[in-house]
Amino acid sequence: MADRYLTDNFAPVDREITETELEVIGALPAELNGRYLRNGPNPLGSVDQATHHWFTGAGMVHGVRLEDGRARWYRNRWVRSAEVVAALGESVGERRLGGVNNTHVIGLAGRTWALVEAGAPPVELGYELDTVGVNDFFGTLTDQAFTAHPKIDPDTGDLHAIAYHWPDFMDHVQYVHVGKDGRVRRTVNVPVKGMPMIHDMSLTANYVVVYDLPVTISFDLIGAGMRFPFGWNAEHVPRVGLLPRAGGAADVIWCEVEPCYVFHPMNAFEDATGNVVLDVCRYERMFQRDVHGPFGDSRATLDRWTIDPRSRRVSEQRIDDRAQEFPRCNPHYNSKPYRFGYSVAVGEDGFPGINKVDLASGVIERVDLGPGRHAGEPYFVPRQGARDEDDGYLLCLVYDAGRAASELMVVDARAPLEAPLARVLLPARVPYGFHGSWIPDGFDGPSV
Ligand SMILES: [Fe+2]
């Protein structure tokens, strides 16, 4: 089953490209000055299919720079690790190189950071995606453990994260609060059993949400030499923890849920009654039969969990039973009541569309990309001066099998079913990958 994650548009590309002045179909909004960056796995050299996992390939960041309505460049660069440098015949130089930082790329404190699942510290990149080296938040990340999925507090610009770190954190995960200046403000160790894989987290007005779900370290998979040895564990009690933002480990409110797995929440908030509402892409099973990647066990539905922190009761409700992933919302609404979310439609052999979910009306607009076209994560950029939640742009990499190449698509989020505002044609394929950000030029705040 491993070859699923190494063929078609999962297959890695074999070179780095720099191309300037790209062809644009349509009109790029002139206000979009900055870089759209996206990270993903791009193994180089020979890959042992038996032990491969989609999550373990060397990181490659793809970037498109937009300026004054033009697409100035496309670049793709491996995130340098010792392994990558050796394979490319380069020297390490003075740099402290990191691990496989392949999961997300964000902007914070005027820097660009490549992030990874499972604990390794961030790697700083230059503006043109060269690897500067490990940056442990300017020396403040004491335990050297972070995550690919910090969440932004739009009121402060700070980031909040839950890090699991295999094998360094045997009996806990760690809440990490990073200030908008890129310095760690506070950490809290939260005890958990069995080393669960906690991919993402949620933030609300009062809580940090810990998804302690039944995918855990597997000694069978370690014994089999798997490079990402996490598997379904029916013995692990599935639960969600509500850590008060200023609280300690003893204050966590644990609430049991039905067995499932969640990589990504769309958003979370507290309603007028104090209930915690979590909108999540929920899998019935994960890494049970398919231990090479996330698409062989079950498909994610979009569900709403409403938690009463007083009774610890959780009610689960299905919003959309059609398979979807990479949920997003307007970042200004993160941790707050919101109406609109966006996600990628997951099909039998790819990612055939984008969803705009109206959580108030229940209406879901599905953008069908057409034959042979596949979407990546839709990233929402608010329009300058926007007053409405959905007044902005969706930036999304689309793979076009007909052209054997990808494009950056810019969609008016208010009217997603209309033709895209612009399509920037890229000179190569961007393999299916994980997460990205729009990082405006000259912006020192967080872009996550
Ligand atoms: Fe993720």
Residues whose N, C-alpha, C, O or C-beta is under 5 A from the ligand:
A	BS01	LIG	none
